[in-house]
Amino acid sequence: MSILLANTPLFLTGVFIFGLLIGSFLNVVILRLPALLDHEWRSQCEELLEIKKVKNLDRPPGLWWSRSRCTRCDHLIKALENIPLLSFLFLKGRCSTCDARISLRYPVVEVTTGFLFLAVAWHFGPTLSTLVALGLTAFLVALAGIDIDHQLLPDDQTLFLLWAGLFASLFGLFTDPVSSIIGALGGYLSLWMVYHVFRLLTGKEGMGYGDFKLLAALGAWMGWQMLPLIILLSSLLGAVTGVSLIIFKRHQSSQPMPFGPFIAIAGWIALLWGDQIIDSYVRNSGLGSF
């Protein structure tokens, strides 16, 4: 381990490969967690309302022990067919049994996670901050993927991130405890107020409560000082993406678009380069002279 940490190229290569492996697991989380939550919610509602079950619904595959299968022919994916990125290339993006196309999302999530992990390791080096930031990065990738698919940010993940950010502040990893607590409160209340003002003016809901919790979690991780940057970046990314999709007719203006992925991207950028962005803005705007 000491050799790995001492050798920067070896350390970065190891983190990138680790990111590919985690990305493969995140594909499982993005695909299976919403189905598991839906099954759990239905079961709880049936029990609470004392509804007699018409039929017993099978529990969806779990996150940890259930083997992956082809969604078309139910072929059980072998270990050699489940190597991140390499298996997709070797199989030429098709199932080895029925020749059905494998979604391009799987290698994209794996490679994206690998490069995000690499950027984190490059920025923080072989430190505890890297290890903790890799965990945050993995959660943000999973949350973004789930929100894109289902417009859902599960409480199980957002609230865990919130408490993890508060806990990390006790060690001063990214911010201090006071800034973390204020950041959590400010993150939640800022979008909560925007939500209610927008609903009063338009009669529509502009975002979900999961967005509030995600921003609160990022505020807990990075402190209240980063909230304006995260809100500005996420709004800018959302506006550019939304307008681009409408222009190229890939999205209808009347259809809701998940905001969670943009908060996640902005939060990740702020984690790595937030201080530099804010310092550069202060210098170039002349605010630093006051």
N, C-alpha and C positions, 0 to 999 in steps of 0.2 A: 504493500500500500504506500509506503514512504517513497519507493521508486516511482510509482505512478504519479504521486503528487509533486515530486521534485522535477519530473520531466514534463515540461509544458505541452509539447506536441502529443505525448502519450496520454497526458491527462485530458486534453481536449478531445482527442480521438475516442477515449473511453467514455467521456460524457456524451459525445454524439451517438455512439452505439447504444448507450444506455437510453438516450432519448428515443431512438428508433424502437427499442423494446417497450418503453413506456407508451409510446404512441400506438403500438399494436394493442396494448391493453386499453387505452383510451377509446379506441374504436369499439371495443366490447362495451365499455361504459356508455358511450353515446348511443349505441344500438339497443342495449338491454335495459338500462336503468329506467327509462320512461315506461317501458312495458311492465317492469316489476312494480313501479310506483302505482301505475294504473290498476294492476291486479290487487295491490294492497288496499288502495282506496275503495275499490268496489267491494272487497271483502268486508272492510270496516263499515261501509254504508249499509250493506246487507245485514250485518250483525246489529248495528245501531237501530235500523228501522224495522228489524225483525221480519225481513223479507225472506220468504221461502225460496230457496234456490231452485230454479228450473232444471239446471244441470250444473255439475261440478266442473268449473273451468280449471284446466291444468295450469299450474304455476309456471310462468315463463322461465327460461333458463337463467341461472344465477350468474353473478359476475366472476366468480372465482373458479368453480370446479366444473362447470358445464362445458363440454367440448363444443367447438364451433362446427357448424354444418353449412353446406350449400343451401341457400334459400330456395333453390329450384328443385334439386333432386334429392335433397337431404343427405348428401354424401358427407360422411364424417371426415373432417379435415385432419390429415395426418400432421405429425410434428414437422416433417420436412416441407410440407406445403404451407406452413404457418410461420416461416422465418420472415421477419419484417423486411419489406421491400424486395429482397432477393427472390422469395417465392413468387411474388407477383410477376417479376421479370422473367423468371424461369418458366412459369406457366403461361406466359404471354397474356396475362390478364384474363384467363379463362379457367373454369372448373376442369379438373383433370378427368372427371367422369362424364358430365353432360355437356361440356364445352360452353356452358353459359358464361356470359361476361361477368367478371368480378368488378364491382364498383371501383372507379378510380379514386373514390374518397379514401379508401384504406391506405394506399401508399402515400397519398397527399397528407393525411393526418400524421402518418409515421415520419415522413421527411420533414414536415413542418415542425413537429415536436422535437425532432433531432436538432434542427438548426436553432430553434428557440433555446434549447438546453445548451447548445454550443455558445450562443451569444451570452447567456447568463454566466457560464463558466469563464468565458473570455473576459467578461466585465468584472466579476468579483474575485476570480482566481480560486485556488484551492482553500476555501475558507468555509466556515459554518454558514455564512450568508449565502453562498452558492447552494448548499444543500437545501436550505430553507426556501430560497427563491425558486429552486427547481420544483419543489412541492407546490408552490403557488402557481407556477407556470402550468403544471399538469392540470390543476383544477380549472384554471381559466380556459384551457383548450377544451376540456370536457364540457364545461358550462356553455361555451360558445357553440359547440357542435349540437348540444341538446336544444339550445334556444333556436338555432337555425331550423332544426327539424320540427320542433313541437311548440315553439314560442313558450318555453317553460324553463324557469331557473329553479331547480328543486331546492327546497329549504334544507334538505340533508347536506347539501354541498355549500350553499351560500352562508348558512349559519355556522357551519364548521369553520369556514374561512374567516368569518367574523371573530370567533373566539380564538382561532389560531393566531390572527393578527394581533389581538390584544395580548395574548400570551407572549408572542415574539417581542412585543414592545418592552416587556419586563427586562429583556436582555439587551435592549438598545440596538437591535440589529438594523432596523430601518428608520425607526423613530423612537421617541420617548413615550412613556405611558400616558402622560397628560395629553400630548398631541394625538395619540392613538385614540383615546376615549372621545376627545372632541371631534376627531375625524370620523369616527363611527357615527356619532350623533349628527354631525353636519352632513355626512354623506346620505344618510337616510332621510333627514328632514328636508334637504334641498330638493330632491326629486319628489318627495311626498307633497311639498308645496306646489311644485310645478304641475304635478298630476291633478291636484284639486283645482287650481286656478284654470287649467286647460279644460277640465270637465265643466266648471261653472260657465266658462265663456262659450264652449262649443256643444256641451251636452254629450261629449264622447270621452272615452278613456284613451289617453295618449300613450300610456305605458302600463306595465304591470308592477305589482309589489315586489316581484323578484328583482327588478332593476334597482329598487331602493336598497334592498338587502345586499346586492352585489356591490353597489357604490359604498355602502356603509362598511362592508368588509375591506374594500380597498382603502378607505379612509383609516380603518384600524391598522392596516399594514403600513401605510406610508405617512399618516398624519394628516391633519386638516390642511396643511400647507399645499398639498398636492391636489386637493379637490378641484380648485378652479381649473388647473391644467387638464385633469382627467375629464371634467365636464366639457371643456372647450374642445379638446381633441375628439372625444366621442361624438359630440354634436357635429363637428366638421366632417368626420369620417362617415357618419350616418347620412348627412346631407349630400355629400359627394356621391356616395354609393347609391342612395335612393334616386337621385336625379339621373345618374348614369343608367341605372336599370330601367327607369321609365323611358329615357330617350331611346335606348336600344330595344324597347318593348319586351323586356324580360320581367317586368313587374308592373302591375296596375296601381295607379295612384290611390285607388280606393282600398287596396289590400293592406292590412297591417304588416309592418316589417319589424322583426325583432331588434331591440336596441341593445340587448345584452352583449352580443359579440363586439360591438363598438366600445362599450364600457370596458370589456376585457382587454381589447387591443390597446386602448388608451392607458389602462392601468398598467399593463406590462411595459409599455414605453416609458411611463412615468417612473416605474420601478428602477429601470436601468439608466435613463437619461433625464429624468425629471429635473434634477438640480441644475444640470447644464443648460437645459432649455429655459428654465426660469431665470438663471443668471444671465444668459445671453439676451433674453428679452429685456431685463432690467437695464443692462448696459446700453443696448441699442436704442431703447425708448427714451433714455435720458433720465429715467426714474432714479438711477443710482446716484445722481448728482445732488439730489435733495437731502 
